[in-house]
Amino acid sequence: MGANQSGGHIGKTRYFIVFMLFIVGAVNYADRAIFSIAGPAMMKSLDMGVYGLGFLMSTFGWAYVIGQLPGGWLLDRFGAKRVYIGSLFFWSVFTGLMGFSGYMGAAAAATIFVLVFLLSLAESPSFPANGRIVASWFPTKERGTASAIFNAAQYFALVLFMPVMGWITHKFGWQAVFLFMGVLGIALAYYMSRVIYSPKDHPKITQAEYDYIASGGALVEVCPPSDNNQKQSEGSPKFGYVKQLLASRMMVGIFIGQYCITTLTWFFTTWFPIYLVQGRHLSVLKVGFISVLPAICGCVGGILGGVFSDYLLRHRCSLSVARKTPIVMGMLLAMSMVACNYVNSISLVVFFLSLAFFGKGFGALGWAVVSDTAPREIVGLTGGVFNLVGNMAGIVTPLVIAYILKTTGSFNGALVFVGLTAALAICCYLFVVGDITRLELRVDEMRGGLAADSDKA
């Protein structure tokens, strides 16, 4: 850990860390959003149909959910840096390989399904790792903003990559966009391996900054274990702790709320461009550029939601009020997407979707809440459970929307479905979660059996 060379100046190393989380998050969501841009061309090329695309997206959700608990355990066992960089590298490899799947002939569709499953499995630890890194690098009063910044990457991904991916797909075909994103991710994984460290090990952190984040509630003690830290390895969390998480009304409300918010995320990152192509009859190239405005609104809303939450916290509001207020306000705005069913003007459609995008971003503080509530012993595992429940929406949402489209031939019902989940998120935070506070594990219950066996021996 570096000495304080700045005459008491706190330092800004933590801001560079969250900036890098933002960049990786943007690539993460861009890789998911590939199917929304390449989807129409893939359906035509592989004779897949809307149900086939829905099942493909759902396959991503299944693998992502399956990987959450193992991914969370790996984070607590081996530390965020190793797992995070490995996750980025392997999901980028699988993304790039999908660029060659179109040359597999009759086996192309099956190959894509397998690669999507592997891609999603590799991505599963990434956002729990974000939550763990933010919990260890940021004090409580800055955690809302930090979490909002890396969470806003999902919108920035659409701002930056949608026009690029739309142009690549239009110019070179759908296979080329997978190759482009795969190479980009592999290069980023190498760079991340050179710049990401725990607070205790970072060569540029000042003593003043370390003391500031530690005294402000940063969980510096849950940083990645060093290679020779055998004691910490032996203290790796037990999966039995999950029972205690699910026995907490607060945590269950947070988990279900995240499921609802993730339903909105899946709509915006997957079906939203397809809605503009099939529901509003725009070209893929035009959609790539039109999508930028709502995405910018989502990105701005995401950052402002965190800033507003931390502002409330600094002005003596309780943690519960500071976190819940932006969530409720944001979800109310997100429900405005239903108004698209009642307008014909593309300008008005973009307006209401932009408003909904802003609201979804403003209220997406779930990772800040997890950083505030996760038991110290299992920050990674708690993030895994949180992401597991939330991303069950990745299984359900593509299938429900595909069914609605198949049976009604319209996106109207899909917009109502997504709007109702935003209302359910409000109910969870207002009536289920209760006071937001850090959950304390009943460690004695977990170790009692081992202690008894030891006494007998």
Sequence and secondary structure as in RCSB ss.txt:
>XXXX:A:sequence
MGANQSGGHIGKTRYFIVFMLFIVGAVNYADRAIFSIAGPAMMKSLDMGVYGLGFLMSTFGWAYVIGQLPGGWLL
DRFGAKRVYIGSLFFWSVFTGLMGFSGYMGAAAAATIFVLVFLLSLAESPSFPANGRIVASWFPTKERGTASAIF
NAAQYFALVLFMPVMGWITHKFGWQAVFLFMGVLGIALAYYMSRVIYSPKDHPKITQAEYDYIASGGALVEVCPP
SDNNQKQSEGSPKFGYVKQLLASRMMVGIFIGQYCITTLTWFFTTWFPIYLVQGRHLSVLKVGFISVLPAICGCV
GGILGGVFSDYLLRHRCSLSVARKTPIVMGMLLAMSMVACNYVNSISLVVFFLSLAFFGKGFGALGWAVVSDTAP
REIVGLTGGVFNLVGNMAGIVTPLVIAYILKTTGSFNGALVFVGLTAALAICCYLFVVGDITRLELRVDEMRGGL
AADSDKA
>XXXX:A:secstr
     STT    HHHHHHHHHHHHHHHHHHHHHHHHHHHHHHHHHHT HHHHHHHHHHHHHHHHHHTHHHHHHHH
HHH HHHHHHHHHHHHHHHHHHHTTGGGSGGGHHHHHHHHHHHHHHHHTTHHHHHHHHHHHHS HHHHHHHHHHH
HTHHHHHHHHHHHHHHHHHHHH HHHHHHHHHHHHHHHHHHHHHH   TTT TT  HHHHHHHHHTT  GGGS  
 TT HHHHHT   TTHHHHHHT HHHHHHHHHHHHHHHHHHIIIIIHHHIIIIIS   HHHHHHHTHHHHHHHHH
HHHHHHHHHHHHHHTT  HHHHHHHHHHHHHHHHGGGGGGGG   HHHHHHHHHHHHHHHHHT  HHHHHHHHS 
GGGHHHHHHHHHHHHTTHHHHHHHHHHHHHHHHSSSHHHHHHHHHHHHHHHHHHHHTS S       HHHHHHHH
HHHHHH 
